[in-house]
């Protein structure tokens, strides 16, 4: 599936969700510590939550982070996705980007 098709599906799923922006899920035990997504308990991992509860349960950053797949040494894929979204306004702003 092309990235344009995936982004289109994400936009459709996002549009069908409530208009509020859902922040990534957090857990008190994780406060102040740096974790990779693989180190998180399965119930807090975006991909597992997507499979369990559907796209409406995830933030836009978590959905885009799943598409990114991996982060870098400093940031998780979800953190990088959050930066991209904030730079371009929202997921709909990404649709107008050119390569």
C-alpha positions in Angstrom: 0.0 0.0 0.0 1.4 3.4 -1.0 2.1 6.1 1.7 -0.6 8.2 0.0 -3.2 5.5 0.5 -2.1 5.0 4.1 -2.2 8.7 4.8 -5.7 8.9 3.2 -6.9 6.1 5.5 -5.4 7.8 8.5 -7.1 11.1 7.6 -10.5 9.3 7.1 -10.1 7.6 10.5 -9.1 10.8 12.1 -12.0 12.7 10.6 -14.4 10.1 11.9 -13.1 10.4 15.4 -14.0 13.1 17.9 -12.5 16.5 16.9 -10.5 16.8 20.1 -6.8 16.0 19.9 -6.0 12.9 21.9 -2.6 13.0 23.6 -0.4 9.9 23.6 -1.3 7.6 26.5 0.8 8.0 29.6 1.3 5.9 32.7 2.5 7.2 36.2 5.2 4.5 36.4 6.8 6.0 33.3 7.0 9.6 34.5 10.5 11.1 34.3 12.1 8.1 32.6 13.0 7.6 28.9 11.6 4.5 27.3 11.7 3.1 23.8 8.3 1.8 22.6 9.6 -1.8 22.8 10.3 -1.2 26.5 6.7 -0.2 27.2 4.2 -2.7 28.5 2.1 -4.1 25.6 -1.1 -2.3 26.7 0.7 1.1 26.2 2.3 0.4 22.8 0.5 2.3 20.0 0.5 -0.7 17.5 -1.0 -3.0 20.0 -3.6 -0.4 21.1 -4.5 0.1 17.4 -5.1 -3.6 16.9 -7.0 -3.9 20.2 -9.1 -0.7 20.2 -8.9 0.8 16.7 -7.6 4.1 15.4 -10.1 6.2 17.4 -8.2 5.2 20.6 -4.9 6.7 19.4 -3.6 10.2 19.0 -2.7 11.5 15.6 1.0 11.3 16.6 0.6 7.7 17.6 -1.0 6.9 14.2 1.7 8.6 12.3 4.4 7.1 14.5 3.1 3.7 13.6 3.7 4.6 9.9 7.2 5.9 10.7 7.9 2.6 12.3 11.1 3.6 14.1 12.5 6.7 15.8 16.1 7.8 16.3 18.5 7.7 19.2 16.9 10.7 20.9 13.2 10.3 20.1 10.6 7.6 19.6 8.6 7.4 16.4 5.6 8.9 18.2 7.7 11.8 19.4 9.0 12.5 15.9 5.5 12.2 14.5 4.3 14.7 17.1 7.0 17.2 16.0 6.0 16.7 12.3 2.4 17.3 13.1 3.0 20.4 15.2 5.2 21.8 12.4 2.5 21.3 9.8 -0.6 22.0 11.9 -2.3 18.6 11.8 -2.6 15.5 9.6 -4.4 17.4 7.0 -1.4 19.8 6.7 0.7 16.8 5.8 -1.5 15.9 2.9 -0.4 19.1 1.1 3.4 18.4 1.5 5.5 17.6 -1.6 8.5 15.4 -1.6 
